[in-house]
Amino acid sequence: MYQNDCLVILDADGTTIDAFRAIEKTFAHHGMDIGPLARFQQRRNIFKYLGGLKEMPQNLRKQVGRGMRTKIVETLTEVYREEAVMFAGLERLILKLAAAPGVKVGVVTRNITNNPIETLTRLFDRHGIEPDLLDFLVHLPLSEDKLPYFRCTREEFAVNPARAYACGDEAKDFRAAVNTGMHPFMVSYGFEGFDRLHLKHEIPEEVISRTPDELAWRVLHALGLDAGDQGRPARHAI
């Protein structure tokens, strides 16, 4: 039996949190260049963190050995905890969802920092999002797919799949949402750009938000909450 609740699952890095700037700052601290966002979005998996073709030789030399990789993750962890930021407006979205009756909201992430739950808790707290405001905060290893966790979370709250939503910035987030019967909200300002999401992975442009404001508008509108006009997509894109 379903409850009369809605469920919103947020991705952290690239959707809610400006992960690129945090990684860029971390790389610079170790004398490395990650390159521009547009090229970063075209790389896949480990190439995102080692840099593109121009940066690859230098980055590979600097990352040889477990010790340097450990130092990079330690720096990234500190940057996330003390300096990294959420995309403008996303903290307001989360606070609004958390305050709305009948809405369950939380985060499922593959964040790669040390003790990621503590890391994200501290980052969210700096933005006024206290731990008890979220209904869940789940960390997954990079090797695990989000799909079973999406399903498990939806079943835990007994939410109708038609009233469940998942927000993400990579094609695998889209597949996980669709394959669990949820509506996907995709963004193209994170780890994968619009052309890669729409042209390469054939994700409908109608579900892709190009800005954080547009994502916030789409989510609030779908839930019947006051979305205002800021971020409202053009009529032809709805």
Contacts in CASP RR format, 6 or more apart in sequence:
PFRMAT RR
TARGET T0000
AUTHOR 0000-0000-0000
METHOD contacts of the structure
MODEL  1
MYQNDCLVILDADGTTIDAFRAIEKTFAHHGMDIGPLARFQQRRNIFKYL
GGLKEMPQNLRKQVGRGMRTKIVETLTEVYREEAVMFAGLERLILKLAAA
PGVKVGVVTRNITNNPIETLTRLFDRHGIEPDLLDFLVHLPLSEDKLPYF
RCTREEFAVNPARAYACGDEAKDFRAAVNTGMHPFMVSYGFEGFDRLHLK
HEIPEEVISRTPDELAWRVLHALGLDAGDQGRPARHAI
1 158 0 8 1.000
2 158 0 8 1.000
2 159 0 8 1.000
2 160 0 8 1.000
2 163 0 8 1.000
3 157 0 8 1.000
3 158 0 8 1.000
3 159 0 8 1.000
4 102 0 8 1.000
5 102 0 8 1.000
5 103 0 8 1.000
5 104 0 8 1.000
5 157 0 8 1.000
5 158 0 8 1.000
5 159 0 8 1.000
5 163 0 8 1.000
6 102 0 8 1.000
6 103 0 8 1.000
6 104 0 8 1.000
6 159 0 8 1.000
6 163 0 8 1.000
6 164 0 8 1.000
6 165 0 8 1.000
6 223 0 8 1.000
7 103 0 8 1.000
7 104 0 8 1.000
7 105 0 8 1.000
7 153 0 8 1.000
7 154 0 8 1.000
7 157 0 8 1.000
7 159 0 8 1.000
7 163 0 8 1.000
7 164 0 8 1.000
7 165 0 8 1.000
7 182 0 8 1.000
8 97 0 8 1.000
8 103 0 8 1.000
8 104 0 8 1.000
8 105 0 8 1.000
8 106 0 8 1.000
8 165 0 8 1.000
8 166 0 8 1.000
8 167 0 8 1.000
8 219 0 8 1.000
8 223 0 8 1.000
9 105 0 8 1.000
9 106 0 8 1.000
9 107 0 8 1.000
9 108 0 8 1.000
9 150 0 8 1.000
9 153 0 8 1.000
9 164 0 8 1.000
9 165 0 8 1.000
9 166 0 8 1.000
9 167 0 8 1.000
9 177 0 8 1.000
9 182 0 8 1.000
10 16 0 8 1.000
10 94 0 8 1.000
10 105 0 8 1.000
10 106 0 8 1.000
10 107 0 8 1.000
10 108 0 8 1.000
10 167 0 8 1.000
10 168 0 8 1.000
11 107 0 8 1.000
11 108 0 8 1.000
11 109 0 8 1.000
11 166 0 8 1.000
11 167 0 8 1.000
11 168 0 8 1.000
11 169 0 8 1.000
11 170 0 8 1.000
11 173 0 8 1.000
12 19 0 8 1.000
12 107 0 8 1.000
12 109 0 8 1.000
12 111 0 8 1.000
12 120 0 8 1.000
13 19 0 8 1.000
13 109 0 8 1.000
13 110 0 8 1.000
13 111 0 8 1.000
13 169 0 8 1.000
13 191 0 8 1.000
14 20 0 8 1.000
14 87 0 8 1.000
14 168 0 8 1.000
14 169 0 8 1.000
14 187 0 8 1.000
14 189 0 8 1.000
14 190 0 8 1.000
14 191 0 8 1.000
15 167 0 8 1.000
15 168 0 8 1.000
15 169 0 8 1.000
15 173 0 8 1.000
15 187 0 8 1.000
15 190 0 8 1.000
15 215 0 8 1.000
16 86 0 8 1.000
16 87 0 8 1.000
16 90 0 8 1.000
16 94 0 8 1.000
16 107 0 8 1.000
16 167 0 8 1.000
17 80 0 8 1.000
17 84 0 8 1.000
17 85 0 8 1.000
17 86 0 8 1.000
17 87 0 8 1.000
17 120 0 8 1.000
17 123 0 8 1.000
18 84 0 8 1.000
18 85 0 8 1.000
18 86 0 8 1.000
18 87 0 8 1.000
19 84 0 8 1.000
19 190 0 8 1.000
19 191 0 8 1.000
20 34 0 8 1.000
20 37 0 8 1.000
20 40 0 8 1.000
20 190 0 8 1.000
20 191 0 8 1.000
21 84 0 8 1.000
21 85 0 8 1.000
22 76 0 8 1.000
22 79 0 8 1.000
22 80 0 8 1.000
22 83 0 8 1.000
22 84 0 8 1.000
23 34 0 8 1.000
23 48 0 8 1.000
23 49 0 8 1.000
23 76 0 8 1.000
24 34 0 8 1.000
24 35 0 8 1.000
25 79 0 8 1.000
25 83 0 8 1.000
26 72 0 8 1.000
26 75 0 8 1.000
26 76 0 8 1.000
26 79 0 8 1.000
27 33 0 8 1.000
27 34 0 8 1.000
27 59 0 8 1.000
27 72 0 8 1.000
29 75 0 8 1.000
29 79 0 8 1.000
30 62 0 8 1.000
30 68 0 8 1.000
30 71 0 8 1.000
30 72 0 8 1.000
30 75 0 8 1.000
31 62 0 8 1.000
32 51 0 8 1.000
32 55 0 8 1.000
32 58 0 8 1.000
32 59 0 8 1.000
32 62 0 8 1.000
33 51 0 8 1.000
33 54 0 8 1.000
33 55 0 8 1.000
33 58 0 8 1.000
33 59 0 8 1.000
34 40 0 8 1.000
34 51 0 8 1.000
34 55 0 8 1.000
35 51 0 8 1.000
35 52 0 8 1.000
35 54 0 8 1.000
35 55 0 8 1.000
37 190 0 8 1.000
39 52 0 8 1.000
40 48 0 8 1.000
40 51 0 8 1.000
40 191 0 8 1.000
41 190 0 8 1.000
41 191 0 8 1.000
41 192 0 8 1.000
41 193 0 8 1.000
41 196 0 8 1.000
42 196 0 8 1.000
43 51 0 8 1.000
43 52 0 8 1.000
48 191 0 8 1.000
50 56 0 8 1.000
50 59 0 8 1.000
50 60 0 8 1.000
50 63 0 8 1.000
51 59 0 8 1.000
62 68 0 8 1.000
63 69 0 8 1.000
63 72 0 8 1.000
73 112 0 8 1.000
73 113 0 8 1.000
73 114 0 8 1.000
74 114 0 8 1.000
76 112 0 8 1.000
76 113 0 8 1.000
77 113 0 8 1.000
77 114 0 8 1.000
77 115 0 8 1.000
77 119 0 8 1.000
80 111 0 8 1.000
80 113 0 8 1.000
80 119 0 8 1.000
80 120 0 8 1.000
80 122 0 8 1.000
80 123 0 8 1.000
81 113 0 8 1.000
81 118 0 8 1.000
81 119 0 8 1.000
81 122 0 8 1.000
81 123 0 8 1.000
84 123 0 8 1.000
85 127 0 8 1.000
86 123 0 8 1.000
86 124 0 8 1.000
86 127 0 8 1.000
87 189 0 8 1.000
87 212 0 8 1.000
88 212 0 8 1.000
88 213 0 8 1.000
89 212 0 8 1.000
89 213 0 8 1.000
89 216 0 8 1.000
90 212 0 8 1.000
90 215 0 8 1.000
90 216 0 8 1.000
91 127 0 8 1.000
91 128 0 8 1.000
91 129 0 8 1.000
92 216 0 8 1.000
93 215 0 8 1.000
93 216 0 8 1.000
93 219 0 8 1.000
93 220 0 8 1.000
94 105 0 8 1.000
94 129 0 8 1.000
94 133 0 8 1.000
94 134 0 8 1.000
95 128 0 8 1.000
95 129 0 8 1.000
95 133 0 8 1.000
96 220 0 8 1.000
96 225 0 8 1.000
97 103 0 8 1.000
97 105 0 8 1.000
97 219 0 8 1.000
97 223 0 8 1.000
97 225 0 8 1.000
98 105 0 8 1.000
98 129 0 8 1.000
98 133 0 8 1.000
98 134 0 8 1.000
100 223 0 8 1.000
100 225 0 8 1.000
103 223 0 8 1.000
104 135 0 8 1.000
104 136 0 8 1.000
104 157 0 8 1.000
104 159 0 8 1.000
105 134 0 8 1.000
105 135 0 8 1.000
106 134 0 8 1.000
106 135 0 8 1.000
106 136 0 8 1.000
106 137 0 8 1.000
107 120 0 8 1.000
107 134 0 8 1.000
107 136 0 8 1.000
107 137 0 8 1.000
107 138 0 8 1.000
108 136 0 8 1.000
108 138 0 8 1.000
108 140 0 8 1.000
108 146 0 8 1.000
108 149 0 8 1.000
108 150 0 8 1.000
108 153 0 8 1.000
109 116 0 8 1.000
109 120 0 8 1.000
109 137 0 8 1.000
109 138 0 8 1.000
109 139 0 8 1.000
109 140 0 8 1.000
110 139 0 8 1.000
110 140 0 8 1.000
110 141 0 8 1.000
110 142 0 8 1.000
110 144 0 8 1.000
110 146 0 8 1.000
111 119 0 8 1.000
111 120 0 8 1.000
111 139 0 8 1.000
112 142 0 8 1.000
113 119 0 8 1.000
116 139 0 8 1.000
117 137 0 8 1.000
117 139 0 8 1.000
120 137 0 8 1.000
120 139 0 8 1.000
121 131 0 8 1.000
121 137 0 8 1.000
124 130 0 8 1.000
124 131 0 8 1.000
124 134 0 8 1.000
125 131 0 8 1.000
131 137 0 8 1.000
135 157 0 8 1.000
136 153 0 8 1.000
138 149 0 8 1.000
138 153 0 8 1.000
140 146 0 8 1.000
140 149 0 8 1.000
145 172 0 8 1.000
145 176 0 8 1.000
146 166 0 8 1.000
146 172 0 8 1.000
146 173 0 8 1.000
146 176 0 8 1.000
147 175 0 8 1.000
147 176 0 8 1.000
147 179 0 8 1.000
147 180 0 8 1.000
150 166 0 8 1.000
150 176 0 8 1.000
150 177 0 8 1.000
150 180 0 8 1.000
150 182 0 8 1.000
151 180 0 8 1.000
154 161 0 8 1.000
154 164 0 8 1.000
154 180 0 8 1.000
154 182 0 8 1.000
161 180 0 8 1.000
161 181 0 8 1.000
161 182 0 8 1.000
162 181 0 8 1.000
162 183 0 8 1.000
164 180 0 8 1.000
164 181 0 8 1.000
164 182 0 8 1.000
164 183 0 8 1.000
165 177 0 8 1.000
165 182 0 8 1.000
165 183 0 8 1.000
165 184 0 8 1.000
165 185 0 8 1.000
165 219 0 8 1.000
165 222 0 8 1.000
166 173 0 8 1.000
166 176 0 8 1.000
166 177 0 8 1.000
166 180 0 8 1.000
166 182 0 8 1.000
166 183 0 8 1.000
166 184 0 8 1.000
166 185 0 8 1.000
167 173 0 8 1.000
167 184 0 8 1.000
167 185 0 8 1.000
167 186 0 8 1.000
167 187 0 8 1.000
167 215 0 8 1.000
167 219 0 8 1.000
168 174 0 8 1.000
168 177 0 8 1.000
168 184 0 8 1.000
168 185 0 8 1.000
168 186 0 8 1.000
168 187 0 8 1.000
169 186 0 8 1.000
169 187 0 8 1.000
169 188 0 8 1.000
169 189 0 8 1.000
169 190 0 8 1.000
169 191 0 8 1.000
169 192 0 8 1.000
170 191 0 8 1.000
170 192 0 8 1.000
171 192 0 8 1.000
171 196 0 8 1.000
171 197 0 8 1.000
171 200 0 8 1.000
171 201 0 8 1.000
171 203 0 8 1.000
173 184 0 8 1.000
173 186 0 8 1.000
174 184 0 8 1.000
174 186 0 8 1.000
174 197 0 8 1.000
174 201 0 8 1.000
174 203 0 8 1.000
174 207 0 8 1.000
177 183 0 8 1.000
177 184 0 8 1.000
178 184 0 8 1.000
183 207 0 8 1.000
183 222 0 8 1.000
184 203 0 8 1.000
184 207 0 8 1.000
185 207 0 8 1.000
185 209 0 8 1.000
185 215 0 8 1.000
185 218 0 8 1.000
185 219 0 8 1.000
185 222 0 8 1.000
186 197 0 8 1.000
186 203 0 8 1.000
186 207 0 8 1.000
186 208 0 8 1.000
186 209 0 8 1.000
187 208 0 8 1.000
187 209 0 8 1.000
187 210 0 8 1.000
187 212 0 8 1.000
187 215 0 8 1.000
188 194 0 8 1.000
188 197 0 8 1.000
188 198 0 8 1.000
188 208 0 8 1.000
188 209 0 8 1.000
188 210 0 8 1.000
189 209 0 8 1.000
189 210 0 8 1.000
189 211 0 8 1.000
189 212 0 8 1.000
192 201 0 8 1.000
194 205 0 8 1.000
194 208 0 8 1.000
194 210 0 8 1.000
197 203 0 8 1.000
197 208 0 8 1.000
198 204 0 8 1.000
198 205 0 8 1.000
198 208 0 8 1.000
205 237 0 8 1.000
206 237 0 8 1.000
206 238 0 8 1.000
209 215 0 8 1.000
209 218 0 8 1.000
209 233 0 8 1.000
211 231 0 8 1.000
213 230 0 8 1.000
213 231 0 8 1.000
214 231 0 8 1.000
214 232 0 8 1.000
214 233 0 8 1.000
216 227 0 8 1.000
216 231 0 8 1.000
217 227 0 8 1.000
217 228 0 8 1.000
217 230 0 8 1.000
217 231 0 8 1.000
217 232 0 8 1.000
217 233 0 8 1.000
218 227 0 8 1.000
218 233 0 8 1.000
220 226 0 8 1.000
220 227 0 8 1.000
220 228 0 8 1.000
221 227 0 8 1.000
END
